[in-house]
Amino acid sequence: MSHKISIGTEEIDLDELDRRIPELGLNVPCCAKGGDGEDGVSGPSSSVCHVFDNLSRWNYVLWHVGLQLREFRVPGRLSLELVVYKDGGGRAHQARSRDARILFHVLLVRHGCVESLHLDEALVEGAGLGECRELVVSALRQNTSLQALTVWRLHEYTSVRSDLFEAIGTMTNLRELALDSTLPRSFVQDALCPLLVATTCLTTLSTVGIFHDDETGKRLSDALLRNETVETLSVQYSILNTGQYNERSVFCDFLANSTRLTSLSVQGVPGCPFFIDPIIKSIVSPLFFSTRLRKLRLCSFRLSADCAALLAYLVSRQGCLEILDIGDCLWSPKDWLERCSTGIPADDDREDQTCLWMELFDFTAPVQLSFMALGCDELKLHELRDLLNTAVAIESLKTVSLRNVPLDELKAVCRVIREAGMLSRVHIEELYYVDSSTLSNLQEYPEALSKVVIRSFAETGPQAFAEAVQLACYCYRVTMLELQLDRGFLSNVLAFRKLSEYLSTAVSLRQLWLTGRDEAHLGRTLRSAKRPYSVLLDLIFKNSAIRILRITDFRVGEENLRFLADEVCASKTLCWLIFSSVDNAENDTFVRLIAAKFRDNMTMSYLNVLERTDCVDDEWFVIEDVISRNTGHLTCAAHYILGKDRSPRCAAAFDIVRGTNALMSRVDDLKQQV
């Protein structure tokens, strides 16, 4: 194998680079093998690449273009993941970026163990690096093992983009491709359409962010018609209006004729749902006779009674749909447009009228639906009652997620759920801003809340705020709690201690967000007994149920920073931490304190300091490096628990992280991917 690679007219000697950056083994071929053959594209790994032996060294070089190698998807396989890197510019950064692109090229061309890539403009930006960009393009052209590619944030460099798009269009080995909204329509023509026609592997495609005009929409639809591999598809609504023929779009022909599609997601207009019955009909009607579709998601549409009738018919007639997600849609009665224009109330506003669109549901059909997400904005109570009374008889339906339930209708919705006998199966998924009065009013319905924000400055006083937090902690489904704390509350010793005690025993909490307001200073709060740090921080870390902790917009104080860093590094229960002080000097100090001891932590998989300077770049790499290591432990251990990989390497990882919250979360993630 050649030990040189070309950059324009220059040849790079990998031996020289290996001497300059020791321990990389750039000329040592990939030795990864898997259960399915030499390339190991799937199945448990029987051996791993030598890159794993010096992962930190590889990652330090790659970090200078915002990439890290992580064992995120499968044991023994690596993903090139995006991370935040703040470069200082200058010749030193230019040299480091050049080296990083060389490593990128080597990884994609010579290492079949790299199976996933997040590609953004960091790899192609930068003055004086024009020839190095050829390394990126040529690596994509020569790669034969990459399975998943995410492309986003390619705003500039038009000439470079065209080369990139052409290279991506040749990657027929890809199984998953996700595209960002910043990509131009030319990507569809130059890369996506040729790839769809030529591929024998691509099963998952997401183009949600790309708005299609008539030409690109028709070209993509034609390519999908010719494709024989795509099973999971996410698109934007604009594709439905392109390539019209005999009042039906080419994309609808694809839906009607696809024999492989198992999952379809269509995105409307976020933040502005619109009401177009023909669009919903053009999506749903072709799916009636599908024998493979398992999941349908419609987002940001306004659904009429006619649309609901089509969906009810689809669930019962299609026979194999398991997941229906319309949780981010709004509802309107059949003649909504007419009433909006005339102002005349319609007969279907009456509470006693039955939900007519449920009459199309066939109770004798072998329904397979197991999950349904339903948006409740503008859905009438009697319609919800009829729907739940129908749903209760569907034995396969284990979970109904209700979204966008207005706070003033929460009690009434809970009564409907109880009356239908669906309490254990229906979950209200909504973030509510509440106060002590609201919480007192909901005491008889502790199942009503799951995500709550409580603000100290919105209460009548510190004691009322502490009592509101106590009431929220009594709600057994509350898993996410944000507390916005101002100076007035923090200075009240009695209320502050009560709050801290309530949080230490809230066993249902999984996420806790603490947000400062009005120049809040944790360094001036009540301290733990004979200790220099805040009792609030002390008692929070005694709650082993909390997996995600976010502390932002406070001034924290030196002793609290030290305590927080020590507890994070020693924690076996915390999975994620997001931190930001109003004082940038505290942010930098916190990064240094964490980096000094973070290698002792084995389970943290995400840590972000939202505001920091480039003075702590080396310390920040230590944090990213530990997260890469921990991610590998969790991936291997989760596959070991699920019986997907029982290799000694995965068994060793399981011994390291067994019984931790992070491992349980990773196992849950893998189960949902099945």
N, C-alpha and C positions, 0 to 999 in steps of 0.2 A: 504493500500500500504506500502511496506517495506521502512523504512527510512535508510537502509544501502545498500551499493553496495560493491562488492568484487573487490579487486585488487590483483590478484594472491592468496596468502594465507591470505591476510589482508582484514579486513572488515572496510569500511569507514562509520562513523556515519554522515549522512547528517545534523542532528541536531547540531552536534558540528561544522561542517563547516558553517552552517547558523549563528551560534553565532559568529564565527570568522570573517565572511564576512556578516555583517548584511544587511537586506533589500532585500535579494535575494529570499526568500520564496522557497527554494529548495524542500520542501515537499508539497507545494501547487500545485495541479494538474493544467494542462493547461485548461483554461476556454474559449478558442477561439471557436467560432462557425461561420459558414458561410452559405451562401444561399443554399448550396447543401447538408447540413446535419451536423451531429455533428462534424465531422472531419474538415469540412470547407475547403476542398481541392480546391474548386473553387467557384466563385460567390462572391458577396459583403459580407463583414463581418457584422454580427449582434452584435457581441461582440468581444473584444480583450483580449488576455492573460494578466495576471498580470505582465508578464515580461516587457511589455511596460511601466509600472508605474515606474520601476527602471532600465531602459535600460542602463543608464550610469554605474551603479554598475556592471551589467553583463558584459558590454563591457570592463570595466577596468580590470577585471580578464582575460577575453578572449584575451585581447590585448597582453598578454605575450606569446601567441603562434601565434601571427600575424593574429588574426581573430576579426571581428566586426560583431555584429548583425545589419542588416539594413533592413528597410522596402522598399525594392527596386523594387519588382515585382508587388505585389498586396497589397492593404490596409489590415492591420490586419495580414499579413503573413511576416515572417522574413527570411532573407538570411544571411548565415554565409559567409562574404566576406573577402578575403585576403587583408591585409594592411601591410605596411613595419614596422617592429619592430626590433630595434637594442638592443639585450640583452647584459648585461654586464657580464654574466656568474656568477659562484659562487653558493653558497648554497641558497642565497635568490632567485635567478632566478630559481633554480631547484624547490624550494617550490612553487613559483608562477606558474611555468609551470605545476606542478602536480595539483594544484587547477584548472587551466584552463582546463585540460583534464577531470577532474571530472565534471565541468560545461558542457563541450562538451557532455559528456556521458548523463547527465541529460537532456539536451536539445533534443538530438536525440531520447532518449528512452521515455521521458515523455511529450514532447511538440509537438503536431501536428501542431502548428503554424509555426514551422521551416520547410520551404519548399525547400530551396536551399542551397547548400554547395560547396565551393571551397576547395578542399583537396590537401595539398602539404606536403612536408617532414617535415615541422615545427612541425607537430603533432606527428611525430614518431622519431624525432632526439633528441639527448641530452643524455649525460652520466648519468647513474643512474636512468633512467626513463623507464627501460625495462618493469616493471610490469604495469606502467601507460599506455604504448602503448596498453595493452590489453583492456583498457577502450575504445580506439578508435575503435578497431576491433569489440568488443562486441556491441558497440553502433550502428555500421553499420549493424550488424547481427540482432539486435532487432528492428531497426527502421522500421516503417510501413507507414510513412507519407511523407518522403522526395520525392520531385518531380523532382528536378534538381541537378545533380552532375557533377562537373568539377574536373578531376584528372590530376595533373601535377607536375613536378619537384620531382619525386621519384627516385633519382639517386642511392641511397645506400640502406643498410638494406635489403638485399635479403631475409632473413628469415621473416622479418616483411612484406615485400611486398607480399609474397605468401599468408599470412594470410589475408592481406587486400584484395587481389584480390578475394580470395574465399568468403569473406564477401560481397563484392560488387556484386558478382555473384548471391547472394540470394536476392538482393533488387528489387524484382519484382514490387514494387510500383513506381519505377522511370518512369518519362515521358521524361526526357531529360538527355543525357549522353554525355559528351565531354571529349576526351582523348588527352593528351599532347604527343609530340614527344619523350620525355624522357622515356616513358613507354616501357618495353621490350615486345617482341612478346608473351612471356608467358602469358601476361595479356589477350590476345585474347583467349587462350586455357582455362585458369583458371577461368576467370570471364565473359568475354563478350559473348562467345558462349553459355554457360549455361543460362545466363540471357536472351539472345535473344529467346531461345527456351521456357523458362518458363514464360516470362513476358506477362501480359495482358494489360500493360499501355504504354510501351516505344514507343514514337512517333518520337523522335528526337535523332539521333546518329551521332556523329562526330568522325572519326578516321583518320583525315587528316594527323596527324603527324606520324602515325605508318607505317613503311615499311614492306610489307608482303613478306615472302618467299613462296614457293609453298605450304607448309603444312598449314601455318596460313591463307594464302589467301583462300585456298580451304575450310578450316574449317569455316571461317567467312562467306563465300558465302553460304555454306551448311546451316549454322544457319539462314542466312537471308531468304533463300528459305523456311525454316520451320516457320519463324516468320510471324505473322499476324497483326502487329501493326505499324511498322516503316513507317512514312510518309515523314520525312525529313532526308536525308542521305548525309554525306560528307565523301569522301574516298580519298586515295592516288592512283595514277595511277597503282602502283605495283600490286594491287589486280586484275587488268585486265589480267595479264599474268599468273595467277595461276589456277591450276585445269583444264588445257585444255582438252577438249573432243570433238572429231569431229570438230577440228579447232575453237571451241568456248569455252570460259571460263565458269566456273560455275557462276561467277558473272553476265555474260551476260544473262545466263538463268534466273537469278533472275530479271534482268531488264525487260526481255521479259514477265515474268509471274506475276510481281507484280501488284496487283490491288489496292494498297493503296498509292504508292509512289507519292507525290505531289511536292517534291523538291529534286534535285540531284546536288551535287557539286563534281567535280573531280579535284584534284590538280596534276599538272605535276611536273616539276623540277624547283623550284623558281630560278630565275636568269640565267637559262640555258634552255630555251624552246627547245624541241626536236621535230623532224619531223617524226611522225609515223602515216601514214594514217590508217593502220588497227586498231590502238587503238581508234582513233576518230570514225571510222565506228562501232567498237564494242560497243561504248557508245551510239551513236545516233540511229543506225538502229533499235535496239530493242524497242526504244521509239516511233516509228512511230504509233503504234497502242494503245498507252497508252491513256486512257480517263480521267486520273486524274492529269497528270504532269502539274504543273503550273510554275515551275521555273527550269532552267537549267543553271549551271555555270561551265565553263571550264577555268582553270587557268594554265598559263605557258606551253602552247602547241604551236607548230608552225603549223598553219592551211594552207592547200593547197586549190586550187580551188575545188577539189573534196569534201573536208571537208565542204567548204562553200556551195556547192550545196546540200549536205545532210542537213545542217542546214536550208537552205531556204525551202527545201521540208518539213522539220519537222515543221517549223513555220506555213506553210499554210495547211499542210495535217493533222497534229495532232489535231488542232482545239481548244485546250484549253490552250496552253502555253501563259503565261502572261509576264514572265520575262526571257530574254536571256542575259546572261552576259559572253561575251568573250573579255572583255576589257583588260585583262592581257595576251592575246595571241598575237603572231606575225603572219604575213601573208607571204605566198610564193606562187608563181604561180605553176601550176600543175606539171611542170617538173623542179622544183627547184633543186632537187638532181642532175639531169642530167646536168643542166647548171653549177652547182658548180664544177662538175668533169671535164667538157670539156672547160669551159670558153666561150662557144658560146652563144651569146644573143639569146633569144627566140622571136618568133613572137608576143607573148602577151605583150612584152614591148612597143608596139606601143600605143600612146595615143588615137588613133582613134578606137581602138578595143573595142567592147562592152564587158560588164561584163557577160560572158557566163553563169556563175553559177547562175545568177539571173533568167535565163530562166526557171528553175525548180519551181520558185515561182508561185503558183496558185492564180491569182487575183480574182477568183470567190469564193474562200474559205472564210468561216466566221472566219477571223483571230481575235484573242483576245489579241494579243501582246500589252502591255502597256508601257514596259520599255525595252530598249536594250542598253547594253554597248558594245562598239566596239573599239578594239585596232587598231591604225592606223599606227603602225610601219611596214614599207614595203608594206602598202596598197597604190596602185596607185590612183592618183586623179580621173582618169576616172572610176575606180571601185567604189570609194566613191560617185562620181556623180550619177552613175547608181543605187547604193544602195539607196541613198537619194531620187532620183526620184521615186523609188518604194515605199519607206517608206512614202512619203508625202500623198499617197492615202490610207494609213491604218489609219482610223479614231480613232481606239482605242489606237494607239501609241502616248503617250503624251510626252515621254522623250527619247532622244537618247544621251547617254553619250559617247563622244569621248575621248580616252586616248592615251597617247604616241604619240601625234602629234608633229613632230620635229619643233623646233622653226623657222627654215628657210623655212618651208612650211606653217606656220600659216596663212599668208595672203591669200595664194592660197586656203587653206581649208576653210577659212571664205567666200571667193567668191563663192565657190561651195555650201556652206550652204545657202547663200543668194539666189543664182540662183535657188535652189531647193525649195525656199519658206519655209524653215525649221528653220528660225532664232529663233523663239520663242520656238521651241521644242528641238533643239540641243544645248548641253552644252559641252564645251571643258574642261575636268577635268585633268589638268596637272600643275605641279609646274615648273615655269620657272625662271631662273636667267636672269635678264634683266638689261639694262643700259639705259641712257637717249636717246642714238641713236636708240636702239630697240623700245623704247616706242614712240618716235617721228614717227618712220616708221609705227607704228600700230595705229596712232591716228584715221584714218578713219574706224578702226574696233574695237571700244571700247568693243565689246562683246567677243573679242578673249581671254582675260585673266581672270582667277579666283583666281589663287594662284601665288604669285610673291615674289621673293627675290631680293632685291637691295642692293648693297654693296658700301659704301661711298668710299672705297679705290680703286674701279674699275672705278671711274669717274675722269674727268679732274680736278675737284675742288669741294669745298663744295657747291657752288651755283648750279653747274650742278647736283649734287646729290639731292639737295632740289627740283629742277625742275623735276627730274625724279620721285620723290615721288609724286609730284603734278599730273603729268601725270597718274601715276598708280591709284591715287584716283579718277581721272576722269572716269576710266573704271568701268562702273556701275556693272559689274559682279565680280569685285575683292572683295572677302570676306576674303581672308587670305593674310597678308602682313608681310614679315620678313625684317627687316632693320638691316644690319650689320654695326655698327658705330665704327669708329676708333678715336683716339685722335685728329687727325687733323681736322676732321669735328666738333667734340664736342667743340673745342675751337673757332670756327667761330661763333660769336654772331649773325650776321644777318641771315646766312643760318640756324642756329639752331632754331631761333625763327620762321622762315618761315616753317620749317619742323613741328614744334610743332603745328602751326596753321592749317596746312594742315590735320594733323591727327585728330584734334579736330572736323573737319567738314566732315570727310569721312563716310558718312551715310551707305555705303554698307559694311563696314568692320565688320566682326564678330570675326576674330582672328588677333591679333597683336603680333608679336614676335620682341623683341628688343635684339640683340646679340652684346656684346662688342668684340672689336678686338684691339690688340696692346695696352694693359693695359689701356683701356678706363675707365674714372672716371666720373660718373655722378655728384659727389659732387663738381666738378669744372666747371660745366656748368652754363649757364645763369639762374639766379633765377627768379621766378615769382615776380611781382611787390610787393616790401616791404615784401617779404616772404623769409624764409630761405631755401626753397626747389626748385628743378629744375622746370623751366617752362614747360619742356617736360612732366614730370609726372603730373603736374597740368592740362595741357590741354588734356592729354589723358583721364583723368577721367571725363572730360566734354563731352566726346563722349559716349552717352548712348547706341550706337549700338554695341559696343565691348563687346563680351561675354567671350572670352578667351584671357588672357594676359599672355605672357611669357617674363620674363626679366632674362637674364643669361649672365654670363661672364663679368660683370662689377664690379668695385669697386663702391659702391653706396653712401656711406657717411651717417653719423648719422642722419642728419636732413631729408634726403630723405627716410631713413628707417622708421623714425617715421611717415612721411607724407604718405608713401605707406601703412604702416600698418593701419593707421587711415582710409584711403580711402577704402581699401579693406573691413575692418570691417563694414563700414557704407554703402557700395555700395548695391544698389538694382538692379543693372543691370549686374554686373559681375558674371559669373557662375564658371569659372575655373581660377586658378592662378598657374603658374609654376615659381619658383624663384630660382636663384643660384648666389651668389656673388663669386668672385675669392678669397675672404677672408672668411675663415670658421667662424671667430669670428663674422662677419656681419650676416652670416646665422643663427647662434645661437641667436644673438640679435633680428633678425627679427622674429624668432619663438616665443621668449618671448614677443615681442611687440604685435604680432598677438594674442597669447593666452590670453593676458590680456583683450582684448576687443571683441574677436571673437564671444562670445555668443550673441552679439547684431546683428550679421548677420543672416538672415533667408533664404538666397537663394544660397549661395555658396555650390556646390556639389562636388568640387574637389580642393584640394590645396596641392601642393607638393614643398618642399624645397629640391632640388636635393642633396645638400651636407650639412650635419649637423652632429654634434657629439652627443654622448649619454648623454651629460650634460643637454640636454633639453628634455629628454624623457617624463617627467610629463607634460610639456607644450605641447608637441606634441600630447599627448593623448587628451588634451582639444580640439585641432583642429579636431582630428578624431571623437571625441564625438559630436561636433557641426555638422560636416558633416553628421553623422548618423541621427541626429535630422532633419536636413534640407532635407535629402533624403526622410525621411518619410513624411514631409510636402508636398514635390513636388509630390510624388507618389499618395498620397491621393487627392490632389487638381486636378491633371491631370485626375484621374478616375472620380472625381466629374464633371469636365467640359464635359467629354465624356459621361456622363450619366451611367457609369458603377457601380458607388457606390454613392448614394445620402444620405448616413448616416450623422448624425450630426457631427461626427468626421471628415469626409471628407469635409463637409461644413466649419467647423472651420479652417481646413488647407487651404482651398481656400481663406478665408478671410485674412489669413496671407501673402500669396504669390501672390495674384491676380495681374495681369497686369505686371508681371516681365518677363524678358528674360528667366530666368531659367524655369519658368512654361511653356512658349511657347515651349521651347526646349523639355521638358519632354512630352508634349502633342504630338509633332511631332514624338518623338520616339515611343510612344504607337500606333500612327496611322500606322507607318511603320510595326509594329509587327502584325497587323491585317491580 
